Amino acid sequence: MNNEYSFYDNLKNWDFSDIKCEEESLTNWDFDEEIKKLINENSVVLDLGTGGGECVLNYPFAKEIIATDFSNGMIETAKRNLEKSGRLDLSFKVMDNLSMNVLDNYFDVVTARNTVTDMRQIYKCLKDNGVLLLSGVDKLDCWDLKRRFGKGQGFFDSKPISLIDYENALDAGFRNVELIFLHVRKYYKTFDDLLALLYKTPILNDFDAINRNIDLDLLNKYVDSHTYEKGILLVRRYYGIVAKK
C-alpha cells in the first residue's frame, strides 16, 4: 500500500490524452455508458479512486457527487481541474478506500475504477437499491508483454482480482451481482506512446515507486513482434462489476 501511495502521489494525474492510440473493443459493454444510465439530476454519487478527476468530471450532472482518492497529489490536481470545469455539483476529498469516512445509506451510486475497494464499506454507504459500478484491470491484462518481462501487475497473483471482487461483493450482501470480462485491442501509434503508457501505469513494474526502469531491449523485441498497420498492439483485459444493494 505504501508503494501504491507513493506511485500515485508522485504521478499526480491520470490523464492519458497525450498518448496516441486506437482501440477496438471486443465486448459490448462500456463503463461510461453504464454511468449515463445510472446517474441523473437527483442522484447522490460517490466516486472512489478518482485520480485527478479526469473521468468523474465527465459524469452527468447530479444532485451531489463526492469524488475521493487516497493521494494528496491526485486530489490537488483534481481540484484544479474542477475549478476549470465550473461544475458546482462535484467536490473532491482525500480518503482511504479501506477506511471510508462517509455517511451510511447515503449514496444512490458508487463508482470505482482501477482501485482497491472494501465491498462491505461500499455496501454500508449505499441506499437500499443503490448500485455499485466498478471497473478494474485483470490478471491477464497485457499478458504477452508481462510474460516476456516475467513480471507486472497481477503477474504472480494466484487468483484474478476480478473473481476476488465478485466474491467479495456477494459476501458483502449485494444482490444481482454481474461480472463482465472486457477485452480491448489497443494500438499505440509510436514506441514513445507505448513507453509513456508504461511509465505512467503499473503494468510492468506494478507499484514499485523506486525502480521505474524498463528494459528497452526487451521492449523493443516485443514491439518488433507486435507491430501492425494500426500501431503497436497491447491486448488489454479489464473487467466490470455491477452490483445492486
Contacts in CASP RR format, 6 or more apart in sequence:
PFRMAT RR
TARGET T0000
AUTHOR 0000-0000-0000
METHOD contacts of the structure
MODEL  1
MNNEYSFYDNLKNWDFSDIKCEEESLTNWDFDEEIKKLINENSVVLDLGT
GGGECVLNYPFAKEIIATDFSNGMIETAKRNLEKSGRLDLSFKVMDNLSM
NVLDNYFDVVTARNTVTDMRQIYKCLKDNGVLLLSGVDKLDCWDLKRRFG
KGQGFFDSKPISLIDYENALDAGFRNVELIFLHVRKYYKTFDDLLALLYK
TPILNDFDAINRNIDLDLLNKYVDSHTYEKGILLVRRYYGIVAKK
1 116 0 8 1.000
3 206 0 8 1.000
3 207 0 8 1.000
3 208 0 8 1.000
3 209 0 8 1.000
3 210 0 8 1.000
4 116 0 8 1.000
4 207 0 8 1.000
5 70 0 8 1.000
5 71 0 8 1.000
6 207 0 8 1.000
6 209 0 8 1.000
7 202 0 8 1.000
7 207 0 8 1.000
7 208 0 8 1.000
7 209 0 8 1.000
8 51 0 8 1.000
8 69 0 8 1.000
8 70 0 8 1.000
8 71 0 8 1.000
8 73 0 8 1.000
8 74 0 8 1.000
9 71 0 8 1.000
9 72 0 8 1.000
9 73 0 8 1.000
9 74 0 8 1.000
10 209 0 8 1.000
11 71 0 8 1.000
11 74 0 8 1.000
11 200 0 8 1.000
12 52 0 8 1.000
12 71 0 8 1.000
12 73 0 8 1.000
12 74 0 8 1.000
12 76 0 8 1.000
12 77 0 8 1.000
13 51 0 8 1.000
13 52 0 8 1.000
13 54 0 8 1.000
13 74 0 8 1.000
13 77 0 8 1.000
14 51 0 8 1.000
14 52 0 8 1.000
14 53 0 8 1.000
14 54 0 8 1.000
14 55 0 8 1.000
14 74 0 8 1.000
15 52 0 8 1.000
15 54 0 8 1.000
16 197 0 8 1.000
16 200 0 8 1.000
18 196 0 8 1.000
19 188 0 8 1.000
19 193 0 8 1.000
19 196 0 8 1.000
19 197 0 8 1.000
19 200 0 8 1.000
20 188 0 8 1.000
20 189 0 8 1.000
20 190 0 8 1.000
20 193 0 8 1.000
21 186 0 8 1.000
21 187 0 8 1.000
21 188 0 8 1.000
21 189 0 8 1.000
21 193 0 8 1.000
21 197 0 8 1.000
22 186 0 8 1.000
22 187 0 8 1.000
22 189 0 8 1.000
22 230 0 8 1.000
22 231 0 8 1.000
23 184 0 8 1.000
23 185 0 8 1.000
23 186 0 8 1.000
23 187 0 8 1.000
23 236 0 8 1.000
24 184 0 8 1.000
24 185 0 8 1.000
24 187 0 8 1.000
25 182 0 8 1.000
25 183 0 8 1.000
25 184 0 8 1.000
26 183 0 8 1.000
26 184 0 8 1.000
26 185 0 8 1.000
27 180 0 8 1.000
27 181 0 8 1.000
27 182 0 8 1.000
27 183 0 8 1.000
27 184 0 8 1.000
29 180 0 8 1.000
29 182 0 8 1.000
29 240 0 8 1.000
31 113 0 8 1.000
31 133 0 8 1.000
31 135 0 8 1.000
31 240 0 8 1.000
32 55 0 8 1.000
32 58 0 8 1.000
34 133 0 8 1.000
34 242 0 8 1.000
35 59 0 8 1.000
35 60 0 8 1.000
35 111 0 8 1.000
35 133 0 8 1.000
36 60 0 8 1.000
38 108 0 8 1.000
38 109 0 8 1.000
38 131 0 8 1.000
38 133 0 8 1.000
39 45 0 8 1.000
39 59 0 8 1.000
39 60 0 8 1.000
39 62 0 8 1.000
39 109 0 8 1.000
40 60 0 8 1.000
40 62 0 8 1.000
41 60 0 8 1.000
41 61 0 8 1.000
41 62 0 8 1.000
41 63 0 8 1.000
42 62 0 8 1.000
42 63 0 8 1.000
42 108 0 8 1.000
43 62 0 8 1.000
43 63 0 8 1.000
43 108 0 8 1.000
43 109 0 8 1.000
44 62 0 8 1.000
44 63 0 8 1.000
44 64 0 8 1.000
44 65 0 8 1.000
44 106 0 8 1.000
44 107 0 8 1.000
44 108 0 8 1.000
44 109 0 8 1.000
45 59 0 8 1.000
45 62 0 8 1.000
45 64 0 8 1.000
45 65 0 8 1.000
45 66 0 8 1.000
45 107 0 8 1.000
45 108 0 8 1.000
45 109 0 8 1.000
45 110 0 8 1.000
45 111 0 8 1.000
46 65 0 8 1.000
46 66 0 8 1.000
46 67 0 8 1.000
46 68 0 8 1.000
46 102 0 8 1.000
46 107 0 8 1.000
46 109 0 8 1.000
46 110 0 8 1.000
46 111 0 8 1.000
46 125 0 8 1.000
47 55 0 8 1.000
47 56 0 8 1.000
47 59 0 8 1.000
47 65 0 8 1.000
47 66 0 8 1.000
47 67 0 8 1.000
47 68 0 8 1.000
47 110 0 8 1.000
47 111 0 8 1.000
47 112 0 8 1.000
48 68 0 8 1.000
48 97 0 8 1.000
48 110 0 8 1.000
48 111 0 8 1.000
48 112 0 8 1.000
48 115 0 8 1.000
48 117 0 8 1.000
48 122 0 8 1.000
49 67 0 8 1.000
49 68 0 8 1.000
49 69 0 8 1.000
49 70 0 8 1.000
49 74 0 8 1.000
49 97 0 8 1.000
49 112 0 8 1.000
49 113 0 8 1.000
49 114 0 8 1.000
49 115 0 8 1.000
50 56 0 8 1.000
50 67 0 8 1.000
50 68 0 8 1.000
50 69 0 8 1.000
50 74 0 8 1.000
50 75 0 8 1.000
50 78 0 8 1.000
50 92 0 8 1.000
51 69 0 8 1.000
51 71 0 8 1.000
51 74 0 8 1.000
51 75 0 8 1.000
51 77 0 8 1.000
51 78 0 8 1.000
52 69 0 8 1.000
52 74 0 8 1.000
52 75 0 8 1.000
52 77 0 8 1.000
52 78 0 8 1.000
52 81 0 8 1.000
53 67 0 8 1.000
53 74 0 8 1.000
53 77 0 8 1.000
53 78 0 8 1.000
53 81 0 8 1.000
53 82 0 8 1.000
53 92 0 8 1.000
54 81 0 8 1.000
55 113 0 8 1.000
56 65 0 8 1.000
56 67 0 8 1.000
56 90 0 8 1.000
56 111 0 8 1.000
57 81 0 8 1.000
57 82 0 8 1.000
57 85 0 8 1.000
57 87 0 8 1.000
57 90 0 8 1.000
59 65 0 8 1.000
59 90 0 8 1.000
59 111 0 8 1.000
61 87 0 8 1.000
61 89 0 8 1.000
62 89 0 8 1.000
63 89 0 8 1.000
64 89 0 8 1.000
64 91 0 8 1.000
65 89 0 8 1.000
65 90 0 8 1.000
65 91 0 8 1.000
66 91 0 8 1.000
66 92 0 8 1.000
66 93 0 8 1.000
66 102 0 8 1.000
67 78 0 8 1.000
67 90 0 8 1.000
67 91 0 8 1.000
67 92 0 8 1.000
67 93 0 8 1.000
68 75 0 8 1.000
68 92 0 8 1.000
68 93 0 8 1.000
68 94 0 8 1.000
68 95 0 8 1.000
68 97 0 8 1.000
69 75 0 8 1.000
69 78 0 8 1.000
69 92 0 8 1.000
69 94 0 8 1.000
69 95 0 8 1.000
70 94 0 8 1.000
70 95 0 8 1.000
70 96 0 8 1.000
70 97 0 8 1.000
71 94 0 8 1.000
72 94 0 8 1.000
75 92 0 8 1.000
75 93 0 8 1.000
75 94 0 8 1.000
78 92 0 8 1.000
79 92 0 8 1.000
82 90 0 8 1.000
82 91 0 8 1.000
82 92 0 8 1.000
95 101 0 8 1.000
95 102 0 8 1.000
97 112 0 8 1.000
97 115 0 8 1.000
97 116 0 8 1.000
97 117 0 8 1.000
97 118 0 8 1.000
97 121 0 8 1.000
98 116 0 8 1.000
98 118 0 8 1.000
98 121 0 8 1.000
100 118 0 8 1.000
100 121 0 8 1.000
100 122 0 8 1.000
100 125 0 8 1.000
102 125 0 8 1.000
103 125 0 8 1.000
104 124 0 8 1.000
104 125 0 8 1.000
105 124 0 8 1.000
105 125 0 8 1.000
105 126 0 8 1.000
105 127 0 8 1.000
105 128 0 8 1.000
106 125 0 8 1.000
106 126 0 8 1.000
106 127 0 8 1.000
107 125 0 8 1.000
107 126 0 8 1.000
107 127 0 8 1.000
107 130 0 8 1.000
108 126 0 8 1.000
108 127 0 8 1.000
108 130 0 8 1.000
108 131 0 8 1.000
109 130 0 8 1.000
109 131 0 8 1.000
109 132 0 8 1.000
109 133 0 8 1.000
110 122 0 8 1.000
110 125 0 8 1.000
110 126 0 8 1.000
110 130 0 8 1.000
110 131 0 8 1.000
110 132 0 8 1.000
110 133 0 8 1.000
111 132 0 8 1.000
111 133 0 8 1.000
111 134 0 8 1.000
112 122 0 8 1.000
112 132 0 8 1.000
112 133 0 8 1.000
112 134 0 8 1.000
112 135 0 8 1.000
113 134 0 8 1.000
113 135 0 8 1.000
113 136 0 8 1.000
114 135 0 8 1.000
114 136 0 8 1.000
114 137 0 8 1.000
117 134 0 8 1.000
117 165 0 8 1.000
117 168 0 8 1.000
119 132 0 8 1.000
119 165 0 8 1.000
119 168 0 8 1.000
119 169 0 8 1.000
119 171 0 8 1.000
119 172 0 8 1.000
119 174 0 8 1.000
120 171 0 8 1.000
120 172 0 8 1.000
122 132 0 8 1.000
122 172 0 8 1.000
123 132 0 8 1.000
123 172 0 8 1.000
123 173 0 8 1.000
123 174 0 8 1.000
123 245 0 8 1.000
126 132 0 8 1.000
126 245 0 8 1.000
127 245 0 8 1.000
128 245 0 8 1.000
129 244 0 8 1.000
129 245 0 8 1.000
130 244 0 8 1.000
130 245 0 8 1.000
131 242 0 8 1.000
131 243 0 8 1.000
131 244 0 8 1.000
131 245 0 8 1.000
132 169 0 8 1.000
132 174 0 8 1.000
132 241 0 8 1.000
132 242 0 8 1.000
132 243 0 8 1.000
132 244 0 8 1.000
132 245 0 8 1.000
133 240 0 8 1.000
133 241 0 8 1.000
133 242 0 8 1.000
134 165 0 8 1.000
134 240 0 8 1.000
134 241 0 8 1.000
134 242 0 8 1.000
134 243 0 8 1.000
135 182 0 8 1.000
135 238 0 8 1.000
135 239 0 8 1.000
135 240 0 8 1.000
135 241 0 8 1.000
136 161 0 8 1.000
136 162 0 8 1.000
136 165 0 8 1.000
136 238 0 8 1.000
136 239 0 8 1.000
136 240 0 8 1.000
137 153 0 8 1.000
137 161 0 8 1.000
137 236 0 8 1.000
137 237 0 8 1.000
137 238 0 8 1.000
138 160 0 8 1.000
138 161 0 8 1.000
138 162 0 8 1.000
138 181 0 8 1.000
138 237 0 8 1.000
138 238 0 8 1.000
138 239 0 8 1.000
139 154 0 8 1.000
139 155 0 8 1.000
139 157 0 8 1.000
139 160 0 8 1.000
139 161 0 8 1.000
139 162 0 8 1.000
139 237 0 8 1.000
140 160 0 8 1.000
140 237 0 8 1.000
141 153 0 8 1.000
141 203 0 8 1.000
141 236 0 8 1.000
141 237 0 8 1.000
141 238 0 8 1.000
142 203 0 8 1.000
142 234 0 8 1.000
142 235 0 8 1.000
142 236 0 8 1.000
142 237 0 8 1.000
143 235 0 8 1.000
143 237 0 8 1.000
144 222 0 8 1.000
144 226 0 8 1.000
144 235 0 8 1.000
145 203 0 8 1.000
145 204 0 8 1.000
145 222 0 8 1.000
145 234 0 8 1.000
146 152 0 8 1.000
146 153 0 8 1.000
146 155 0 8 1.000
146 203 0 8 1.000
146 204 0 8 1.000
148 218 0 8 1.000
148 221 0 8 1.000
148 222 0 8 1.000
149 204 0 8 1.000
149 215 0 8 1.000
149 218 0 8 1.000
151 204 0 8 1.000
151 205 0 8 1.000
151 206 0 8 1.000
152 202 0 8 1.000
152 203 0 8 1.000
152 204 0 8 1.000
152 205 0 8 1.000
152 206 0 8 1.000
153 202 0 8 1.000
153 203 0 8 1.000
153 204 0 8 1.000
153 206 0 8 1.000
153 207 0 8 1.000
154 161 0 8 1.000
154 206 0 8 1.000
155 206 0 8 1.000
160 239 0 8 1.000
161 239 0 8 1.000
162 179 0 8 1.000
162 181 0 8 1.000
162 239 0 8 1.000
162 240 0 8 1.000
162 241 0 8 1.000
163 179 0 8 1.000
165 179 0 8 1.000
165 239 0 8 1.000
165 241 0 8 1.000
166 177 0 8 1.000
166 179 0 8 1.000
166 241 0 8 1.000
169 177 0 8 1.000
169 241 0 8 1.000
169 243 0 8 1.000
170 177 0 8 1.000
173 245 0 8 1.000
174 243 0 8 1.000
174 244 0 8 1.000
174 245 0 8 1.000
175 243 0 8 1.000
175 244 0 8 1.000
175 245 0 8 1.000
176 242 0 8 1.000
176 243 0 8 1.000
176 244 0 8 1.000
177 241 0 8 1.000
177 242 0 8 1.000
177 243 0 8 1.000
177 244 0 8 1.000
178 241 0 8 1.000
178 242 0 8 1.000
178 243 0 8 1.000
179 239 0 8 1.000
179 240 0 8 1.000
179 241 0 8 1.000
180 239 0 8 1.000
180 240 0 8 1.000
180 241 0 8 1.000
180 242 0 8 1.000
181 237 0 8 1.000
181 238 0 8 1.000
181 239 0 8 1.000
181 240 0 8 1.000
182 236 0 8 1.000
182 237 0 8 1.000
182 238 0 8 1.000
182 239 0 8 1.000
182 240 0 8 1.000
183 235 0 8 1.000
183 236 0 8 1.000
183 237 0 8 1.000
184 235 0 8 1.000
184 236 0 8 1.000
184 237 0 8 1.000
184 238 0 8 1.000
185 233 0 8 1.000
185 234 0 8 1.000
185 235 0 8 1.000
185 236 0 8 1.000
186 233 0 8 1.000
186 234 0 8 1.000
186 235 0 8 1.000
186 236 0 8 1.000
187 228 0 8 1.000
187 230 0 8 1.000
187 231 0 8 1.000
187 232 0 8 1.000
187 233 0 8 1.000
188 194 0 8 1.000
188 197 0 8 1.000
188 231 0 8 1.000
188 232 0 8 1.000
188 234 0 8 1.000
189 231 0 8 1.000
189 232 0 8 1.000
190 232 0 8 1.000
191 219 0 8 1.000
191 220 0 8 1.000
191 223 0 8 1.000
191 232 0 8 1.000
193 232 0 8 1.000
194 219 0 8 1.000
194 223 0 8 1.000
194 232 0 8 1.000
194 234 0 8 1.000
195 214 0 8 1.000
195 219 0 8 1.000
197 203 0 8 1.000
197 234 0 8 1.000
198 204 0 8 1.000
198 214 0 8 1.000
198 219 0 8 1.000
199 212 0 8 1.000
199 214 0 8 1.000
202 208 0 8 1.000
204 214 0 8 1.000
205 211 0 8 1.000
205 212 0 8 1.000
205 214 0 8 1.000
223 232 0 8 1.000
226 232 0 8 1.000
226 233 0 8 1.000
226 234 0 8 1.000
227 233 0 8 1.000
END
